[in-house]
C-alpha cells in the first residue's frame, strides 16, 4: 500500500557559504494534492526543490521521496528515483536548438527503448494535453513566454511522473497566460493522478489552485494551512504576504546601521 505522504521533509537545515537558508524546516506533501510553497524572493523556495530532488544535500535533517531517503542514495538509485519526478523550470528550460517536438521527445529517447512510432504518439499526446500539438514543429524562439512554459510542462509529464515540481510557474507571464498555466497545473494533477509542488511568490494565482500551502520565512515554516484557512488568517506574515502589504513582518528596508550616521549627520 502506498503511503499517504509522498514527500517528507523533517527538520532540514541548509546553508550556502556565509548564508543560512533553512534552520529546521519540516513539511509533508500528501499524495494527489497540489501543495504551495510560498514566501518572499530569496527565502529559499527554489533551494528547497533542489533539496527534495537530491541536487543539494541538507546540512542536517532528512528528506524522504516516495519512501526513500533521497540524500542517502547512490547516484544510480538517485537517478532511478528522479524518473518519478517531473520538473518545470522558471523560464521553461527548453533546448533552444531543438524544436518543440524534439524537446518533449528528448528524455523519451534518452531514458527508454520505445520505438520511434510510440515516442511520436506520446509526444503528440502530451503536447495536445497542454493545447500545443499544433506547435510541434516550432522552435523555442518562436514561442511566447506562456507557450514556452506549456511546452516545458508537456516535457515534464512525458515520462508520466508521480510528482511534479513547479518553480515559479507564473513569473513574468501576462494575466491570461497565468490563468492558463494555473488551470493546466490543476487539471493535469487531477486527471493524471499526480502530486504537485508549486513554488511561488504570486499569492493570487497560487492560492486559486493549491489545496494546502506552507509559508517560509527566516529559514523556517512560519505558517501553513488550507487555502481557506490562510485567506482568513490574521497571522501578520500571512496577512501581509497574500495582500501585498508594504508594512509588516517582511521589512521594506534591509537592516543596517544608523542612516544619519552613515550620511555624516550629527
N, C-alpha and C positions, 0 to 999 in steps of 0.2 A: 504494500500500500504506500502511495506517495505521501510524503509529509505535507502538511498544510502550508508550511513556510518554505519558499524556495531559496531565499537569501536570508542569512542570519549574520548580522554584524554585531559583535559583542565586545564592548569596552575597548574599542580600537583607538589607538593613538598613532599619530604620524607627524613627522616634521621634515621640512626641507632644511638645508643648511642655513642656520640663523633664523628660521621662522617656524614656529609651532603652528600646525594646521588643525589637528584634532587632538583632543585630550579626553578620551573615554566616550566615544560615540557608540551608542547601542541602538539598533533598529532592526525590525523584521519586515520582510517583503512577502506577503501572503500570495499563494498561487492564484492565478486567474484575475488578479486585481491590477488596476493602474494606480501606481503609488508615486506621489510627487515628492521630490527633494528640493526644497526651496530655501533661499537665503540671498543675501546681498552679494554682489560681484566680489570675488576674491575670498569667499568664505570656505572654499574647498569642495564645492559640489562636483566639479569635473574630476578632481583628485579622488573623491570617493568612488566614482565609477571606475577609475583606473585600479583602485584597490580591490573592488569587487571582482573585476575582470582578471586580476592577477598580474597586471602590468607593474604595479608598485606593491612592495611588501609592507605591512604595517610595522611600526616600531614595537607595538605590543597589542595584545588582544587577538581575536580570531575572526575569520570570515568563512562561513560555510555557504557553498553554492551547490544546490541540489544534493545536500548531504555530505559534500566533500570539503575538507579544509583547503581552500584554494591556494593559500600562501605556503602550504607544505608539500604541494605536489611536485613531482619531477616535471621536466619540460614536456616530455611526451604525454604525460597524464594531463598537464595543464592544457595542451593543445586539444586533447580529447574532450575535456570539459568545455572548452571555449566553443566547440562546434554546437553546443546547445544555446549559445548566446548570439544575438544579433545586435549590432551597434550602429546607430545613426549619429554621425558626427555633426558638429556645429555648422560647418559650411558645406555639408553634403559629402565631402571627401571622395569625389569621383576621380577616376583616372582621366586626365584631360585629353590623352591621345587615343582613347578608346570611345567608341560610340556608346549610346545608351544601352543597346542590346549587349554589347561586349562587356560593359561594366557589370551588368547583372549576371551574365554568364560566367564571369571570371572565376569565382570561387567554386562554381559547379564543375568547371573543368579542372581546377586545381585540386579539389578535395574529393571528387567522386570519379567513378569509372562509368558513368552513364553514357549511353550513346548520344551522338550529336542530335539526333532527331528528338530524343527525350529532353535534352537540355533546351532545345529550341522551344518545345511546348511549355516547359516550366518557366522560361524567361518571359514568354508572351503572357502566360497566366499571371505571373507576378506583376508585370507591367500593367496588365489590364486591371488588376486589383487596386492600383493607385491611379487609374484613369489615363495612363500614358502609353498604351500599346501603340498608338499612332506616332509616338516619338521615338520608336525603337532605333531608327537609323540616324537620328540627330546626334551631333557632338555636344559635349557639355557646354562649350562656348555658345551654343545656340539656344540654351535653356535659360529661362528666367530663374530667379532665386527660389521661388516656390516649386517650380518644376524640378530643379536640381535636388531639392530636399525630398521630393516624392520619388525620384529615381533612387536616391540613397536609401529610402525606406524599402523600395522594391528589392534592392540588392541585399538589404539586411535580412529580409524574410525569405530569401531564395532557398536557404538551407533548412527551412521550417524550424527555427529555434523555439525553445520553450520559454526563453527570457529575452525581452527586448529592452535595450537601454538607449535613451534619447538624451543627447547632450545639447541643451538649449535649442530645441526644435523650432521655436518661434522667433529666434533672434534675427533681426534685420528684414523681417517679412512684412508686407503690407497687410492690412486687416483681413482682406479676403483670403490671402494665402495662409494666414494664421488660422483662420477658421477651417479651411480645407485640411490643413495638416492636423489640427486638433481632432476633427471628425474622423480622419483616417486612423489616427492612433487608437481612438476609442473603438471604432468599428472593427479594425483588424484584430485588436486584442480580444474582443468578444467572439468574433467569427472564427478565429484560428485557435482559440483556447490558450492564448499567450498570457504571460505575466509581463507587465511593463513598468519600468522605472523612468520617470520623466524628470530630468533635472532642469530647473528653470528659475529665472527671477521674474518672469512675467506672470504675476498672480492672476490677472483677469483671465487669460487664456488657459492656464494650467488648471485653475480651480473649476473650470467648466467640464473637464474630462476625467479628473482623478477621483478615486474612491477614498483615498487616505493621503495625508500629507505630513511630512516631517519638516520642521524649520530648523536650520542650522545657523548658529552664530557663536562667536567666541570659542570655536573649537568643539562645540558640543550640540546636542539636540536640545533646543530651548522650548519647543512646543510641538505638539502633534495632535492629530485628530481627523475625523471625517471632514468632508467639505463643509457640511452644515455646521459642524462644531467650530471650525476655525473662522468661518464667516461671522459667527455670532460671538466669537471670543472677545473678551475685554483685556486679554493679556496685552501689555503695552507693546511688545515687539510685534506680535501677530497683527494687532490693530494698525500699527504704523506701516507694516510691510504690505498688507493687502490693500491698503488705501493710499499708499504712496505718500504718506505724510512726511514733510521735511524735518519735523522735530519729533524726537522720541529716543528710544534706546540706541538706535543707529544714528550716531552723531554726524552732522554735516562736516565739521572740522576735525581733521586728524589731530590727535593730541600733540602738543608741543610746548615749548617754554613760553615765557611771557612775551606777548606780542609787542607791547610798548617797550620792553627792554631790548627786544631784537631790533626795533626801529631806532633805539637810542634816545627814547623819550623819557625824561625824568618824571 
